[in-house]
Amino acid sequence: MERPSKEDQLFLEARVLALSLVAIRRAQGKLNPNDFQVGSVKWVAVVKEFAEDLMRVSSEALVRVAATTPAKAGKWLG
């Protein structure tokens, strides 16, 4: 099996970060954006809370994955 490229690795790190945050929020009894219909009032509120939690993550971790994540998202998410 071919080793993932650096960009692929960064995207995967971003996914791990997001999934970790989802698991942590779930363990804390918090809701996640995927618990609601996209665009609903509750979804918007939870997305805001999720983003606030994400901003508490180490800036170093965010800088490492931010450069390629948006461009690569479509490749894995459909």
C-alpha positions, 0 to 999 in steps of 0.5 A: 500500500502506498504511503499517504502524501504530506497533504493527505497526512495533514488532512487525516490529522485534521480529521483526527482532530475533528473526530477527537473533538466530537468524542470529547464533546460527546463525553462532556454531554455536549451536542455536536453539529451532526446531531442536527439538520444542517442550517437549523437554528440549533445546528447554527448554535452548536456549530458556534460552540464547536468552533469555540471549542476548536479554537481552544486547541493548540494553535500549532496543531491548527497551523499544521493542518489548515493549509491543505485541509479545505482543498482536500476535504472533497476528496474524502467526503464525496 
